[in-house]
Amino acid sequence: MHRRALLALPLLLATPRPAQAQRAAGFQPTAQDRADLARIEANLNSLRTLKAHFLQVAPDGGISEGTAWLERPGRMRFQYNPPAPFLLVAASGLLVFHDSQLNQTSNVFLSQTPLGILLADKVMLSGDVTVTGMERQPGQIQVSLVRTASPSDGTLTLIFADNPLTLRQWTVLDAQRKETRVTLYNVELGGSFDPALFNVATPLPNQGNG
């Protein structure tokens, strides 16, 4: 995949350093952590559809914006605003990236990305997923995750506003400790989307879909 395409992907991960996996094994959740993890699981499992504006900050500092649609399980569309020529679509077990300027399309199995955790039919923050750490700030809680069987797939950190608990941001950390950050704004929950929206060949809708 072309380097500039990699910088555009908010959801694909490079291999983390071995030390990250070692820290993951050493995390011991407190009673408060377990209570918050249960709340987060319930919140994510209650989320079936979402539409939002997103702002992405790439590891090189580049900023891009667009519209995101998520439909659990397994579907997502990230449509980048011009002049960015990027489109990211998840469906049928694949995450597909298209660069219209280069006329290049690449794909990876959804199960090999952190997005696969978020878009699972049932989100479980145990078993197949390992929590590597949690942090709290006033009005905010964040949880970092890896896949238990393949921590080298990468680290995903979900950031929630609290009271009420609402997903607002996620970050991806690569092997060089370079971070890609995606922030959601104007979040709309619920509704239904046209299935064609999750086809990479479908152009950007002219109006809302739910």
C-alpha positions as CSV (number, residue, x, y, z in Angstrom):
1,M,0.0,0.0,0.0
2,H,1.2,3.5,-0.9
3,R,2.7,5.4,2.1
4,R,0.3,8.3,1.8
5,A,-2.6,5.7,1.8
6,L,-1.2,4.3,5.1
7,L,-1.2,7.8,6.6
8,A,-4.9,8.1,5.7
9,L,-6.0,5.0,7.3
10,P,-7.4,5.6,10.8
11,L,-8.2,2.0,11.6
12,L,-5.3,-0.2,10.3
13,L,-2.5,-1.0,12.7
14,A,1.2,-1.7,12.4
15,T,2.9,-4.2,14.7
16,P,3.5,-2.8,18.2
17,R,6.7,-3.3,20.0
18,P,7.1,-6.4,22.2
19,A,7.1,-4.3,25.3
20,Q,3.5,-3.3,24.6
21,A,2.4,-6.9,24.7
22,Q,4.3,-7.4,27.9
23,R,2.5,-4.5,29.5
24,A,-0.8,-5.9,28.3
25,A,-0.2,-9.1,30.2
26,G,0.7,-7.1,33.4
27,F,-2.4,-5.0,33.6
28,Q,-4.5,-5.8,36.7
29,P,-7.9,-4.2,36.7
30,T,-9.3,-2.7,39.9
31,A,-12.9,-3.1,41.0
32,Q,-13.6,0.4,39.5
33,D,-11.9,-0.7,36.2
34,R,-14.1,-3.8,36.0
35,A,-17.3,-1.8,36.7
36,D,-16.3,0.7,34.0
37,L,-15.5,-2.1,31.5
38,A,-18.9,-3.5,32.1
39,R,-20.5,-0.1,31.4
40,I,-18.4,0.3,28.2
41,E,-19.3,-3.2,27.0
42,A,-23.0,-2.5,27.5
43,N,-22.7,0.9,25.8
44,L,-20.9,-0.5,22.7
45,N,-23.3,-3.4,22.4
46,S,-26.3,-1.0,22.5
47,L,-24.8,1.0,19.6
48,R,-26.2,-0.5,16.4
49,T,-25.9,2.5,14.0
50,L,-24.0,5.8,14.1
51,K,-23.4,8.7,11.8
52,A,-20.9,11.4,12.6
53,H,-18.5,14.0,11.3
54,F,-14.9,12.9,11.9
55,L,-11.6,14.7,12.2
56,Q,-8.5,12.6,11.7
57,V,-5.0,13.6,12.7
58,A,-2.4,11.4,11.0
59,P,1.1,10.5,12.4
60,D,2.7,13.2,10.2
61,G,0.3,15.8,11.6
62,G,-1.9,15.9,8.5
63,I,-5.5,16.7,9.2
64,S,-8.5,15.4,7.2
65,E,-12.2,15.4,7.8
66,G,-15.3,13.7,6.5
67,T,-18.4,11.7,7.4
68,A,-18.5,8.3,9.1
69,W,-21.3,5.8,9.1
70,L,-21.1,2.7,11.3
71,E,-23.6,-0.2,11.4
72,R,-22.9,-3.1,13.7
73,P,-22.1,-5.8,13.0
74,G,-19.4,-5.4,10.5
75,R,-20.2,-2.4,8.4
76,M,-18.7,1.1,8.2
77,R,-18.0,3.9,5.7
78,F,-15.4,6.7,6.1
79,Q,-15.9,9.2,3.4
80,Y,-13.2,11.9,3.4
81,N,-14.0,15.4,2.3
82,P,-12.2,16.8,-0.8
83,P,-9.4,17.4,-1.5
84,A,-8.6,14.1,0.2
85,P,-9.3,11.4,-2.4
86,F,-9.8,8.6,0.2
87,L,-12.7,6.2,0.9
88,L,-12.7,3.5,3.6
89,V,-15.4,0.9,3.6
90,A,-16.0,-2.2,5.8
91,A,-18.3,-4.9,4.8
92,S,-18.4,-8.7,4.2
93,G,-15.5,-9.3,6.5
94,L,-13.1,-6.9,4.6
95,L,-11.9,-3.4,5.2
96,V,-11.4,-1.8,1.8
97,F,-9.4,1.4,1.1
98,H,-9.7,3.3,-2.1
99,D,-7.6,6.2,-3.4
100,S,-9.4,7.8,-6.3
101,Q,-6.4,10.0,-7.2
102,L,-4.0,7.1,-7.6
103,N,-6.9,4.8,-8.7
104,Q,-5.7,2.2,-6.2
105,T,-7.7,-0.1,-4.0
106,S,-6.4,-2.2,-1.1
107,N,-8.1,-4.5,1.4
108,V,-7.4,-6.3,4.6
109,F,-9.5,-8.7,6.7
110,L,-11.6,-6.8,9.2
111,S,-10.6,-9.4,11.8
112,Q,-7.0,-8.2,11.5
113,T,-7.9,-4.6,12.4
114,P,-9.0,-2.9,15.6
115,L,-12.2,-1.9,13.8
116,G,-13.1,-5.6,13.9
117,I,-13.3,-5.3,17.7
118,L,-15.6,-2.2,17.5
119,L,-17.8,-3.7,14.8
120,A,-18.2,-7.2,16.3
121,D,-21.7,-8.5,16.7
122,K,-21.1,-8.7,20.4
123,V,-18.3,-6.6,22.0
124,M,-16.5,-8.4,24.8
125,L,-13.6,-6.8,26.5
126,S,-12.2,-10.1,27.8
127,G,-11.4,-13.5,26.3
128,D,-10.5,-12.7,22.7
129,V,-9.7,-9.1,23.6
130,T,-7.2,-8.1,26.3
131,V,-7.4,-4.7,28.1
132,T,-3.9,-3.2,28.3
133,G,-4.8,-0.2,30.5
134,M,-7.4,2.3,31.6
135,E,-7.2,6.0,32.3
136,R,-9.7,8.5,33.7
137,Q,-9.9,12.3,33.6
138,P,-12.7,14.5,34.6
139,G,-15.6,13.7,32.4
140,Q,-13.6,11.2,30.3
141,I,-12.6,7.5,30.4
142,Q,-10.3,5.6,28.1
143,V,-9.5,2.0,27.6
144,S,-6.7,0.4,25.5
145,L,-7.1,-2.9,23.8
146,V,-5.3,-5.6,21.9
147,R,-6.4,-8.9,20.4
148,T,-5.4,-11.6,22.9
149,A,-4.3,-14.2,20.3
150,S,-2.5,-11.6,18.1
151,P,-1.3,-8.5,20.1
152,S,1.0,-7.8,17.2
153,D,-2.1,-6.7,15.2
154,G,-1.9,-3.4,17.2
155,T,-3.3,-1.3,20.0
156,L,-6.6,0.5,19.9
157,T,-7.6,3.1,22.6
158,L,-11.2,4.1,22.8
159,I,-12.0,7.4,24.5
160,F,-15.5,8.1,25.9
161,A,-17.1,11.1,27.4
162,D,-18.7,10.1,30.7
163,N,-22.1,10.9,32.2
164,P,-23.5,9.9,29.8
165,L,-21.0,7.4,28.4
166,T,-20.5,8.2,24.7
167,L,-17.8,7.2,22.3
168,R,-16.0,10.3,21.1
169,Q,-12.5,9.3,19.9
170,W,-10.1,6.5,19.2
171,T,-6.4,6.3,18.7
172,V,-4.1,3.8,17.0
173,L,-0.5,3.4,18.0
174,D,2.0,1.8,15.6
175,A,5.4,0.2,16.1
176,Q,7.2,3.5,16.0
177,R,4.8,4.9,18.6
178,K,3.2,7.1,15.9
179,E,-0.4,7.9,16.7
180,T,-3.4,8.3,14.5
181,R,-6.3,10.0,16.2
182,V,-10.0,10.1,15.0
183,T,-12.5,12.3,16.8
184,L,-16.2,12.2,16.3
185,Y,-18.5,15.2,16.2
186,N,-22.3,15.7,15.7
187,V,-22.9,12.1,16.5
188,E,-26.3,10.7,15.5
189,L,-27.4,7.4,16.9
190,G,-30.0,5.0,15.6
191,G,-31.8,4.9,12.3
192,S,-31.1,2.7,9.3
193,F,-28.8,3.1,6.3
194,D,-29.1,2.0,2.7
195,P,-27.0,-1.2,2.3
196,A,-25.4,0.3,-0.9
197,L,-23.7,2.8,1.4
198,F,-21.2,0.1,2.4
199,N,-20.1,-0.6,-1.2
200,V,-16.9,1.1,-2.2
201,A,-18.4,1.9,-5.6
202,T,-21.3,4.0,-4.1
203,P,-20.7,7.7,-4.3
204,L,-21.1,10.0,-1.3
205,P,-24.8,10.5,-0.6
206,N,-26.1,14.0,-1.1
207,Q,-28.2,13.8,2.1
208,G,-28.3,12.0,5.5
209,N,-28.9,8.3,5.7
210,G,-30.7,8.0,9.1
